[in-house]
């Protein structure tokens, strides 16, 4: 409030972090609304002839809007699952999402958001040499962690054993040991344990804990207990997604149970520094075909392909990629309306960096930020994200692809900048799994009856949000097929999700 009184809307440029805020000016009778640069925190609004309303949740607005209807065109299209979060569209008609990096002054009920931040307008000069680039990354990342470690409650992290969460907790412990500012502080780490599944990463998480001399706390993910709470989880989640929220919600529940109310997590690193296998191929377009860099890229692609490993000829894989993505490549990587291929700074970027820019601002990251805000806040835990410091974001998009993919490993600048404070097994690890639900094992085992009862119910057969015949076939292909893949199970769940969303969220919300 004081900063707004002092600087007005310019106060937003001085903030470093996450927010969704509203300030009422009693003198001008205006409301000042704003959402942080990258949309970490949610903000929804609606308006009609009776007035203007806003909230951090859709469910609190639904009783106040006259027309309550589902945006069926949006929810039916699985292709939009990672694409609508960065737009104003919501799954409920008459409710709108306030855009990230924006503000609005509400005086007459009209909402006209204005951008106060655009990453491409804030690019910076970067050091020439890679070693100097690593030094600057280290400096910025440590300072980002330092700022986010300020807390009057116990801090911790959701540790997976992957590069990003490991970099975060290792930097946190390093700063505690090196600085009097955090003297006597300790950090807790909670690991999601999913035994006997390929998604379990306790092996790597234990390596990190042993290296740091701390003891991991394990969240034993229970599919049966999760199923009992699934209706409440989906009510709190409010959205559709292609995996269940159970492992994530149970992880943050365990954090809360152990007194950890603030976590420093690794979100944003994949989208800034190139952590997705689907994106790796785009860097091939930025280098000489069949040269040494190209071969390193293809080797890294192979190393990262854990869930759906396909041992195919390198040239065949590349040709397959080109054929599949020809339209995107010709259009400048993406044809979303939110993507502006005419921007002069965007045009200077290569294919790989433009892909990351789209991941970060328009598709993958906005969705993940939304998800993790729900997972954590359902348990009263606050996630802080050192990689999302705006200084690091503008630095990342000012660097070329070689700084993110230097050699034959993804996110190389993180590995090379923090290698001396992290275990070598993590620095050298190239495989990537991601934090998901072991959906194949669950659908075949503890969830089999639930899934089958759901798709055979009269309510499901009469649903206007799914194609019952197609969903039943996809589910049967998973639960009756010994060779069913993770991707097949994920697609089946995502097709089922709109029905569960309507049953457990929408129909409950309209009765409030």
Protein Blocks (a to p, Z undefined) as FASTA:
>chain_A
ZZmmmnmmmlmmmpgcddddddddfklopacddddfkomagcdddddfkbccddfbfklm
mmmpmbdcddfklmmmmklmmmmmmpmbdfbehiacddehiacddfkopacdddfbdfkl
mcccddfblklmmmmmmmmmmmmmmmmmgccbdcddddehiaklmmmmmmmmmmmmmpmk
lgoiacdddddddehiakbcklmmmmmmmmnopacddddddfklmmmmmmmmmmmnopac
fbdfklmmmmmmmmmmnopabdcdfehjlmmnopafklmmmmmmmmcehiaklmmmmmmm
mmmmmmlgccddfklmmmmmmmmmmmmmmnoopacfklcfkbmklmmpcfklmmmmmmmm
mmmmmmmmmmmmmmmmmnopacddfklpmklmmmmmmpcfklmmgcjaehklmmmmmmmm
ccfklmmpmbdfbjaddfklmmmmmmmmmmmmmmmpmklmmpckbcfklmmmmmmmmmmm
mkbcfklmmmmmmmmmmmmmmmmmmmmmmmZZ
